[in-house]
Amino acid sequence: MASWLKSARIGILALALGAATPIATNAQTTEPPEPRSCQRLHEEMSKCDAGMRSCDQHVIAGLQEQCQRDEKRLPPRDGRSPRSGDRI
Protein backbone atom coordinates (compact mmCIF):
# COMPACT_ATOMS: atom_id res chain seq x y z
CA MET A 1 0.00 0.00 0.00
CA ALA A 2 2.90 2.35 0.59
CA SER A 3 4.00 2.11 -3.05
CA TRP A 4 0.44 2.92 -4.19
CA LEU A 5 0.38 6.00 -1.96
CA LYS A 6 3.78 7.10 -3.26
CA SER A 7 2.60 6.69 -6.87
CA ALA A 8 -0.54 8.69 -6.13
CA ARG A 9 1.49 11.53 -4.61
CA ILE A 10 3.81 11.62 -7.64
CA GLY A 11 0.79 11.67 -9.97
CA ILE A 12 -0.84 14.53 -8.08
CA LEU A 13 2.42 16.47 -8.08
CA ALA A 14 2.81 15.97 -11.83
CA LEU A 15 -0.74 17.20 -12.45
CA ALA A 16 -0.20 20.25 -10.26
CA LEU A 17 3.03 21.16 -12.05
CA GLY A 18 1.39 20.65 -15.43
CA ALA A 19 -1.47 22.95 -14.49
CA ALA A 20 0.85 25.64 -13.16
CA THR A 21 2.97 25.82 -16.33
CA PRO A 22 0.33 27.48 -18.57
CA ILE A 23 -0.44 30.01 -15.86
CA ALA A 24 3.21 31.02 -15.57
CA THR A 25 3.61 31.12 -19.35
CA ASN A 26 0.52 33.28 -19.75
CA ALA A 27 1.71 35.66 -17.06
CA GLN A 28 4.91 36.29 -18.99
CA THR A 29 3.17 37.13 -22.26
CA THR A 30 0.45 39.47 -21.04
CA GLU A 31 0.98 43.16 -21.60
CA PRO A 32 0.60 45.68 -18.83
CA PRO A 33 -2.80 47.35 -18.82
CA GLU A 34 -3.24 50.67 -20.53
CA PRO A 35 -2.79 53.57 -18.10
CA ARG A 36 -6.04 54.99 -16.76
CA SER A 37 -5.18 58.43 -18.16
CA CYS A 38 -5.09 56.91 -21.67
CA GLN A 39 -8.39 55.14 -21.09
CA ARG A 40 -9.94 58.45 -20.02
CA LEU A 41 -8.41 60.16 -23.07
CA HIS A 42 -10.05 57.63 -25.39
CA GLU A 43 -13.38 58.08 -23.59
CA GLU A 44 -13.21 61.87 -24.00
CA MET A 45 -12.19 61.58 -27.65
CA SER A 46 -15.16 59.27 -28.24
CA LYS A 47 -17.46 61.96 -26.83
CA CYS A 48 -16.08 64.45 -29.33
CA ASP A 49 -16.31 61.96 -32.20
CA ALA A 50 -19.96 61.38 -31.31
CA GLY A 51 -20.64 65.13 -31.25
CA MET A 52 -21.63 65.22 -27.60
CA ARG A 53 -21.88 68.61 -25.92
CA SER A 54 -19.78 67.38 -23.00
CA CYS A 55 -16.73 67.23 -25.29
CA ASP A 56 -14.01 69.46 -23.83
CA GLN A 57 -10.82 70.11 -25.80
CA HIS A 58 -9.04 71.44 -22.69
CA VAL A 59 -9.66 68.13 -20.92
CA ILE A 60 -8.39 66.22 -23.96
CA ALA A 61 -5.21 68.32 -24.13
CA GLY A 62 -4.47 67.63 -20.45
CA LEU A 63 -5.19 63.92 -20.80
CA GLN A 64 -2.91 63.67 -23.84
CA GLU A 65 -0.01 64.98 -21.77
CA GLN A 66 -0.82 62.64 -18.88
CA CYS A 67 -1.22 59.65 -21.20
CA GLN A 68 2.12 60.27 -22.92
CA ARG A 69 3.84 60.66 -19.55
CA ASP A 70 2.23 57.49 -18.16
CA GLU A 71 3.05 55.42 -21.26
CA LYS A 72 6.73 56.33 -20.94
CA ARG A 73 6.69 54.79 -17.47
CA LEU A 74 5.58 51.39 -18.80
CA PRO A 75 8.20 48.76 -19.62
CA PRO A 76 9.04 48.40 -23.34
CA ARG A 77 7.10 45.83 -25.38
CA ASP A 78 8.88 43.49 -27.80
CA GLY A 79 12.01 45.63 -27.82
CA ARG A 80 10.11 48.65 -29.13
CA SER A 81 9.80 51.97 -27.44
CA PRO A 82 6.94 52.10 -24.90
CA ARG A 83 3.58 51.93 -26.62
CA SER A 84 4.95 53.09 -29.96
CA GLY A 85 2.31 53.07 -32.66
CA ASP A 86 -0.58 53.05 -30.22
CA ARG A 87 -3.46 55.44 -30.70
CA ILE A 88 -3.21 58.60 -28.66
C-alpha positions as CSV (number, residue, x, y, z in Angstrom):
1,M,0.0,0.0,0.0
2,A,2.9,2.3,0.6
3,S,4.0,2.1,-3.0
4,W,0.4,2.9,-4.2
5,L,0.4,6.0,-2.0
6,K,3.8,7.1,-3.3
7,S,2.6,6.7,-6.9
8,A,-0.5,8.7,-6.1
9,R,1.5,11.5,-4.6
10,I,3.8,11.6,-7.6
11,G,0.8,11.7,-10.0
12,I,-0.8,14.5,-8.1
13,L,2.4,16.5,-8.1
14,A,2.8,16.0,-11.8
15,L,-0.7,17.2,-12.5
16,A,-0.2,20.2,-10.3
17,L,3.0,21.2,-12.1
18,G,1.4,20.7,-15.4
19,A,-1.5,23.0,-14.5
20,A,0.8,25.6,-13.2
21,T,3.0,25.8,-16.3
22,P,0.3,27.5,-18.6
23,I,-0.4,30.0,-15.9
24,A,3.2,31.0,-15.6
25,T,3.6,31.1,-19.4
26,N,0.5,33.3,-19.8
27,A,1.7,35.7,-17.1
28,Q,4.9,36.3,-19.0
29,T,3.2,37.1,-22.3
30,T,0.4,39.5,-21.0
31,E,1.0,43.2,-21.6
32,P,0.6,45.7,-18.8
33,P,-2.8,47.4,-18.8
34,E,-3.2,50.7,-20.5
35,P,-2.8,53.6,-18.1
36,R,-6.0,55.0,-16.8
37,S,-5.2,58.4,-18.2
38,C,-5.1,56.9,-21.7
39,Q,-8.4,55.1,-21.1
40,R,-9.9,58.5,-20.0
41,L,-8.4,60.2,-23.1
42,H,-10.0,57.6,-25.4
43,E,-13.4,58.1,-23.6
44,E,-13.2,61.9,-24.0
45,M,-12.2,61.6,-27.6
46,S,-15.2,59.3,-28.2
47,K,-17.5,62.0,-26.8
48,C,-16.1,64.5,-29.3
49,D,-16.3,62.0,-32.2
50,A,-20.0,61.4,-31.3
51,G,-20.6,65.1,-31.2
52,M,-21.6,65.2,-27.6
53,R,-21.9,68.6,-25.9
54,S,-19.8,67.4,-23.0
55,C,-16.7,67.2,-25.3
56,D,-14.0,69.5,-23.8
57,Q,-10.8,70.1,-25.8
58,H,-9.0,71.4,-22.7
59,V,-9.7,68.1,-20.9
60,I,-8.4,66.2,-24.0
61,A,-5.2,68.3,-24.1
62,G,-4.5,67.6,-20.5
63,L,-5.2,63.9,-20.8
64,Q,-2.9,63.7,-23.8
65,E,0.0,65.0,-21.8
66,Q,-0.8,62.6,-18.9
67,C,-1.2,59.7,-21.2
68,Q,2.1,60.3,-22.9
69,R,3.8,60.7,-19.5
70,D,2.2,57.5,-18.2
71,E,3.0,55.4,-21.3
72,K,6.7,56.3,-20.9
73,R,6.7,54.8,-17.5
74,L,5.6,51.4,-18.8
75,P,8.2,48.8,-19.6
76,P,9.0,48.4,-23.3
77,R,7.1,45.8,-25.4
78,D,8.9,43.5,-27.8
79,G,12.0,45.6,-27.8
80,R,10.1,48.6,-29.1
81,S,9.8,52.0,-27.4
82,P,6.9,52.1,-24.9
83,R,3.6,51.9,-26.6
84,S,4.9,53.1,-30.0
85,G,2.3,53.1,-32.7
86,D,-0.6,53.1,-30.2
87,R,-3.5,55.4,-30.7
88,I,-3.2,58.6,-28.7
